Amino acid sequence: MTGIVYQKKDRPNYYIVLDYTDESGKRKRKWVKTDIPIAGNNKRKANERLKEVLAEYEGQNIDLSKDVLFTVFVKEWLENLRPSIEESTYGSYRQVVHNQIIPFYEPKKLKIKDITPMHIQQYVNFKLESASANTVRKHLWNLSKCFDSAIKQNLIVFNPVKGIDKPKKIKYNGAKFYNEKQIDELLSVVKGDIIEGIILFAVFYGMRRSEILGLKWSAINFKNKTFNINHTVVKGEKGLHKKDSTKNDSSNSSMPMPDVIISMLKKLRAKQAQNKLLQPNDYIDEGYVFVRDDGQLLLPNYVTKRFGQILAKNNLEVIRLHDLRHSSASYLLYLGFNFKEISMWLRHGDIGTTMNIYAHLDMSAKRNIADTLNEKFQKFG
């Protein structure tokens, strides 16, 4: 087996190309992606990585055409998949693969061609001891996609995940939401806090954390009283992942700004302008709206943690930050808006999504109407 370091066109990192001979004597080639950027003196690092890769494959005596260890293949499958998925998606996949799947299968030293439905069932049974059925189903989704890739590469002929009965999916009803009184109390106690504006946007617009943190001043039009949701910030594997796109086309939209939002944003902008004057050399200006006093963007995990601290300090019911999106929908239903209007406001891909998530709230609203009408017409009963 031999190998070289290669630079792919329009790709930021080096690749390793392995040349080997299969059982029929046919020459074949395998690409291995590295995390080494094409810059400076990194070519030397890439060559060192090449030596490690060759030693890893030859040391384990792996026949790349057939006898690939499952744990080796699943790592490579994930890295080959990375360029085609969002960085945040890759991070969640990587956590499942490296923290769950590989630790279970590595001691078994199974080759991918030897994995059977029984081996998959053993994994499922083991994980169900500590994880929910829905979580295990997500793991199986990753495994199934991995084996589908192996089939395409002619390493196996059957996807072993398809040979088991998956755990029954449990419908999630755990989403919580605040009522009008609780929303008022939350907005009162968060007054003056660094995440005050974030909470207001979450409740008022039902925006996701990634959308709020991605809001830039350039997206705000005070003259037209509108702002655009066209940029997001999420936590990636190696720091923040910033991108000029949202969850779906409907999420990427323009929203109106009434006086309460405009007032809050103008105060925030004035405060940031003052901070720039006080820190002319140290202020970091990337154009984001919700930042620290030194201009640095607020980290997603910090916002979530701070939200929990505020709830605990003020003895408020514990909910997730994302549940403020549900609270927004609940409040709109209470005010009498229909599903179509709420779907548009929350920027769902289609009204079906809104109805599936909030159907139980619709019944709650109907019961309130029924109770009110009952009082009015009781004398006729």
C-alpha positions as CSV (number, residue, x, y, z in Angstrom):
1,M,0.0,0.0,0.0
2,T,1.3,3.5,-0.9
3,G,-0.1,6.9,-0.4
4,I,0.3,10.6,-1.3
5,V,-0.9,14.0,0.0
6,Y,-3.2,15.7,-2.3
7,Q,-4.9,19.1,-2.7
8,K,-8.5,18.9,-4.0
9,K,-9.7,21.9,-6.0
10,D,-11.8,24.3,-3.9
11,R,-11.3,22.3,-0.7
12,P,-9.6,24.0,2.3
13,N,-7.9,20.9,3.7
14,Y,-5.4,18.3,2.5
15,Y,-6.5,14.8,1.4
16,I,-4.6,11.6,1.6
17,V,-4.9,9.2,-1.4
18,L,-4.1,5.5,-0.7
19,D,-3.3,3.1,-3.5
20,Y,-3.8,-0.6,-3.0
21,T,-4.4,-3.9,-4.8
22,D,-7.6,-5.8,-4.2
23,E,-7.9,-9.6,-4.1
24,S,-8.3,-9.8,-7.9
25,G,-5.1,-7.9,-8.4
26,K,-6.9,-4.7,-9.5
27,R,-5.4,-1.4,-8.5
28,K,-7.8,0.8,-6.4
29,R,-7.6,4.1,-4.8
30,K,-9.1,5.4,-1.5
31,W,-9.5,9.1,-0.4
32,V,-9.0,10.0,3.3
33,K,-9.9,13.6,4.4
34,T,-7.7,15.3,6.9
35,D,-8.4,18.4,9.1
36,I,-5.1,20.0,8.1
37,P,-5.7,23.3,6.3
38,I,-3.9,24.1,3.1
39,A,-1.8,26.9,4.4
40,G,1.8,27.8,5.5
41,N,4.0,24.9,6.3
42,N,1.1,22.5,6.8
43,K,2.2,20.3,3.9
44,R,4.8,18.8,6.3
45,K,2.0,18.0,8.9
46,A,-0.1,16.4,6.1
47,N,2.9,14.1,5.2
48,E,3.2,13.1,8.8
49,R,-0.5,12.3,8.9
50,L,0.0,10.2,5.8
51,K,2.6,8.1,7.6
52,E,0.2,7.6,10.5
53,V,-2.7,6.6,8.2
54,L,-0.5,4.1,6.4
55,A,0.7,2.7,9.7
56,E,-2.8,2.5,11.0
57,Y,-4.1,0.5,8.0
58,E,-1.1,-1.7,7.6
59,G,-0.7,-2.3,11.4
60,Q,-4.3,-3.6,11.5
61,N,-3.7,-5.6,8.3
62,I,-6.9,-4.1,6.8
63,D,-7.8,-5.1,3.2
64,L,-9.5,-2.0,2.0
65,S,-11.5,-3.9,-0.6
66,K,-13.2,-6.2,1.8
67,D,-12.0,-6.6,5.4
68,V,-12.6,-3.1,6.7
69,L,-13.1,-2.8,10.4
70,F,-16.6,-1.4,11.1
71,T,-15.3,1.2,13.5
72,V,-12.8,2.4,10.9
73,F,-15.4,2.5,8.2
74,V,-18.0,4.5,10.3
75,K,-15.3,7.1,11.0
76,E,-14.5,7.5,7.3
77,W,-18.2,7.5,6.3
78,L,-18.8,10.4,8.7
79,E,-15.9,12.4,7.4
80,N,-16.9,11.8,3.8
81,L,-20.4,12.9,4.6
82,R,-19.2,16.1,6.3
83,P,-18.9,18.4,3.2
84,S,-22.5,17.7,2.2
85,I,-24.2,18.5,5.6
86,E,-24.4,21.5,7.9
87,E,-21.6,21.9,10.5
88,S,-24.1,21.7,13.3
89,T,-25.6,18.5,11.8
90,Y,-22.1,17.0,11.5
91,G,-21.5,17.9,15.2
92,S,-24.5,15.9,16.3
93,Y,-23.7,13.0,14.1
94,R,-20.1,13.0,15.3
95,Q,-21.3,12.9,18.9
96,V,-23.4,9.8,18.3
97,V,-20.6,8.0,16.2
98,H,-17.6,8.8,18.5
99,N,-19.3,8.8,21.9
100,Q,-21.9,6.0,21.5
101,I,-21.4,3.7,18.5
102,I,-17.6,3.4,18.3
103,P,-17.1,2.7,22.1
104,F,-19.6,-0.1,21.9
105,Y,-18.2,-1.8,18.8
106,E,-14.5,-1.1,19.1
107,P,-13.7,-3.9,21.6
108,K,-15.5,-6.4,19.4
109,K,-13.2,-5.7,16.4
110,L,-15.9,-6.7,13.9
111,K,-15.3,-6.2,10.2
112,I,-18.1,-4.4,8.4
113,K,-18.9,-7.5,6.3
114,D,-19.4,-9.5,9.5
115,I,-22.0,-7.2,11.2
116,T,-25.4,-8.9,11.4
117,P,-28.8,-7.8,12.7
118,M,-28.0,-9.6,15.9
119,H,-25.0,-7.2,16.5
120,I,-27.3,-4.2,15.8
121,Q,-30.0,-5.6,18.2
122,Q,-27.3,-6.0,20.9
123,Y,-26.5,-2.4,20.6
124,V,-30.2,-1.4,20.8
125,N,-30.7,-3.5,23.9
126,F,-27.6,-2.0,25.6
127,K,-28.6,1.6,24.8
128,L,-32.2,1.2,25.9
129,E,-30.9,0.6,29.4
130,S,-29.9,4.3,29.7
131,A,-31.5,6.1,26.7
132,S,-35.0,6.7,25.4
133,A,-36.4,4.8,22.4
134,N,-36.4,8.0,20.4
135,T,-32.7,8.6,21.1
136,V,-31.9,5.0,20.1
137,R,-33.9,5.5,16.9
138,K,-31.6,8.4,16.0
139,H,-28.6,6.2,16.6
140,L,-30.1,3.6,14.2
141,W,-30.6,6.3,11.6
142,N,-26.9,7.0,11.6
143,L,-26.0,3.3,11.5
144,S,-28.4,2.7,8.6
145,K,-27.0,5.5,6.5
146,C,-23.5,4.2,7.2
147,F,-24.4,0.7,6.0
148,D,-26.2,2.1,3.0
149,S,-22.9,3.7,2.1
150,A,-21.1,0.4,2.5
151,I,-23.5,-1.2,0.1
152,K,-22.8,1.4,-2.5
153,Q,-19.1,0.6,-2.1
154,N,-19.7,-3.1,-2.6
155,L,-18.4,-3.9,0.9
156,I,-21.7,-5.5,2.0
157,V,-24.9,-6.7,0.3
158,F,-27.4,-6.1,3.1
159,N,-28.1,-3.4,5.6
160,P,-28.3,-5.1,9.0
161,V,-30.3,-2.3,10.5
162,K,-33.2,-3.3,8.3
163,G,-33.2,-6.7,9.9
164,I,-34.3,-5.6,13.3
165,D,-37.5,-4.2,14.8
166,K,-36.8,-0.7,15.8
167,P,-37.9,0.6,19.2
168,K,-41.4,2.1,19.0
169,K,-41.3,5.9,18.6
170,I,-42.6,7.7,21.6
171,K,-44.6,10.9,20.8
172,Y,-43.1,13.8,22.5
173,N,-45.5,15.8,24.6
174,G,-43.0,17.4,26.9
175,A,-42.9,20.8,25.4
176,K,-43.8,23.4,28.0
177,F,-45.0,26.9,27.6
178,Y,-45.7,30.0,29.6
179,N,-49.1,31.7,29.8
180,E,-49.7,35.4,29.6
181,K,-49.0,36.0,33.3
182,Q,-45.8,34.0,33.3
183,I,-44.6,35.8,30.2
184,D,-45.2,39.1,31.9
185,E,-43.3,38.0,35.0
186,L,-40.4,36.7,32.9
187,L,-40.1,40.0,30.9
188,S,-40.2,41.9,34.2
189,V,-37.4,39.9,36.0
190,V,-35.1,39.9,32.9
191,K,-35.3,43.7,32.6
192,G,-31.7,45.1,32.4
193,D,-30.1,41.7,32.0
194,I,-27.7,41.0,29.2
195,I,-30.1,38.6,27.6
196,E,-33.2,40.9,28.0
197,G,-33.4,41.6,24.2
198,I,-32.9,37.9,23.4
199,I,-35.8,36.9,25.6
200,L,-38.1,39.6,24.2
201,F,-37.4,38.4,20.6
202,A,-38.0,34.8,21.6
203,V,-41.3,35.6,23.1
204,F,-42.5,38.3,20.7
205,Y,-41.5,36.6,17.4
206,G,-41.1,33.0,18.5
207,M,-37.6,33.1,17.0
208,R,-35.1,30.3,17.5
209,R,-31.9,30.9,19.5
210,S,-29.7,30.6,16.3
211,E,-31.8,33.2,14.5
212,I,-31.7,35.7,17.4
213,L,-28.0,35.4,17.9
214,G,-27.5,35.7,14.1
215,L,-29.4,39.0,13.9
216,K,-27.2,41.8,12.6
217,W,-27.6,45.5,12.5
218,S,-27.4,45.4,8.7
219,A,-30.6,43.4,8.7
220,I,-32.6,46.1,10.6
221,N,-34.4,48.8,8.7
222,F,-35.5,51.5,11.2
223,K,-37.0,53.6,8.4
224,N,-39.3,50.8,7.1
225,K,-39.7,49.3,10.6
226,T,-38.7,45.8,9.5
227,F,-35.8,43.4,10.0
228,N,-34.7,40.3,8.0
229,I,-34.1,36.9,9.4
230,N,-31.3,35.7,7.1
231,H,-28.3,34.8,9.2
232,T,-27.8,32.2,12.0
233,V,-25.2,31.3,14.6
234,V,-24.9,27.9,16.1
235,K,-22.4,26.0,18.2
236,G,-20.2,23.9,16.0
237,E,-17.6,21.2,16.7
238,K,-14.8,23.8,16.7
239,G,-16.4,27.0,17.9
240,L,-19.3,29.0,16.4
241,H,-20.7,28.3,13.0
242,K,-22.0,31.4,11.3
243,K,-24.0,31.2,8.1
244,D,-26.2,33.4,5.8
245,S,-29.1,31.0,5.8
246,T,-31.8,29.7,8.1
247,K,-33.6,26.4,8.9
248,N,-35.8,26.6,5.9
249,D,-37.0,29.0,3.2
250,S,-39.9,30.1,5.3
251,S,-37.6,30.9,8.2
252,N,-35.7,33.3,5.9
253,S,-38.1,36.2,6.0
254,S,-38.8,39.9,6.8
255,M,-40.6,40.8,10.0
256,P,-42.3,44.0,11.1
257,M,-41.0,46.0,14.1
258,P,-43.6,47.7,16.3
259,D,-42.6,50.5,18.7
260,V,-41.7,48.2,21.7
261,I,-39.1,46.4,19.5
262,I,-37.8,49.6,17.9
263,S,-37.4,51.3,21.3
264,M,-35.4,48.3,22.7
265,L,-33.1,48.1,19.7
266,K,-32.4,51.8,19.7
267,K,-31.4,51.7,23.4
268,L,-29.2,48.7,22.7
269,R,-27.5,50.4,19.7
270,A,-26.8,53.6,21.8
271,K,-25.3,51.4,24.5
272,Q,-23.0,49.7,22.0
273,A,-21.9,53.0,20.5
274,Q,-20.9,54.2,24.0
275,N,-19.0,50.9,24.6
276,K,-17.1,51.5,21.4
277,L,-16.0,54.9,22.5
278,L,-14.9,53.6,25.9
279,Q,-12.9,50.7,24.2
280,P,-11.6,52.1,21.0
281,N,-8.9,49.5,20.7
282,D,-10.5,46.5,22.3
283,Y,-14.1,46.6,21.0
284,I,-14.9,43.8,18.6
285,D,-17.4,44.9,16.0
286,E,-18.8,42.1,13.8
287,G,-22.1,43.8,13.3
288,Y,-24.2,41.5,15.6
289,V,-27.0,42.9,17.7
290,F,-26.8,40.8,20.8
291,V,-23.2,41.1,22.2
292,R,-21.2,41.5,25.3
293,D,-19.9,44.9,26.5
294,D,-16.7,44.3,24.5
295,G,-18.6,43.6,21.3
296,Q,-18.1,39.8,21.3
297,L,-21.1,37.7,20.3
298,L,-22.9,36.1,23.1
299,L,-22.3,32.3,23.0
300,P,-25.3,30.0,22.5
301,N,-24.5,27.9,25.6
302,Y,-24.1,31.0,27.7
303,V,-27.5,32.3,26.7
304,T,-29.1,29.0,27.6
305,K,-27.3,28.8,30.9
306,R,-28.1,32.4,31.8
307,F,-31.8,31.8,31.0
308,G,-31.8,28.9,33.5
309,Q,-30.1,31.0,36.1
310,I,-32.8,33.7,35.8
311,L,-35.6,31.2,36.2
312,A,-34.0,29.6,39.2
313,K,-33.2,32.9,40.9
314,N,-36.8,34.2,40.5
315,N,-38.6,30.8,41.3
316,L,-40.1,30.7,37.8
317,E,-41.3,27.4,36.3
318,V,-38.4,25.7,34.6
319,I,-38.7,25.5,30.8
320,R,-36.2,25.3,28.0
321,L,-35.2,28.5,26.1
322,H,-36.8,26.9,23.0
323,D,-40.0,26.6,24.9
324,L,-40.4,30.4,24.6
325,R,-41.2,29.7,20.9
326,H,-44.0,27.4,22.1
327,S,-45.1,30.1,24.5
328,S,-45.3,32.6,21.7
329,A,-47.5,30.2,19.7
330,S,-49.7,29.5,22.7
331,Y,-50.2,33.1,23.4
332,L,-51.1,33.8,19.8
333,L,-53.7,31.1,19.9
334,Y,-55.1,32.5,23.1
335,L,-55.4,35.9,21.4
336,G,-57.5,34.3,18.7
337,F,-55.1,34.0,15.8
338,N,-55.6,30.9,13.6
339,F,-53.1,28.2,12.6
340,K,-52.4,29.8,9.2
341,E,-51.5,33.1,10.8
342,I,-49.4,31.5,13.5
343,S,-47.6,29.4,10.9
344,M,-46.7,32.5,9.0
345,W,-45.5,34.3,12.2
346,L,-43.4,31.4,13.4
347,R,-42.1,30.9,9.8
348,H,-42.9,27.2,9.6
349,G,-42.3,25.4,6.3
350,D,-46.0,24.6,6.1
351,I,-49.2,24.9,8.2
352,G,-49.1,21.1,8.8
353,T,-46.0,21.5,11.0
354,T,-47.8,24.1,13.1
355,M,-50.9,22.0,13.5
356,N,-49.0,18.9,14.4
357,I,-47.0,20.7,17.1
358,Y,-49.8,22.9,18.6
359,A,-53.0,20.9,18.1
360,H,-53.2,20.3,21.8
361,L,-53.1,24.1,22.4
362,D,-56.0,24.5,19.9
363,M,-58.1,22.2,22.1
364,S,-57.2,24.2,25.1
365,A,-58.3,27.4,23.4
366,K,-61.6,25.7,22.4
367,R,-62.2,24.6,26.0
368,N,-61.7,28.2,27.2
369,I,-64.3,29.3,24.6
370,A,-66.7,26.5,25.6
371,D,-66.4,27.5,29.3
372,T,-67.0,31.2,28.5
373,L,-70.1,30.3,26.4
374,N,-71.3,27.9,29.1
375,E,-71.5,30.8,31.6
376,K,-73.3,32.9,29.1
377,F,-75.9,30.3,28.1
378,Q,-76.2,28.5,31.4
379,K,-79.7,29.9,32.1
380,F,-81.0,28.3,29.0
381,G,-79.8,24.8,30.0
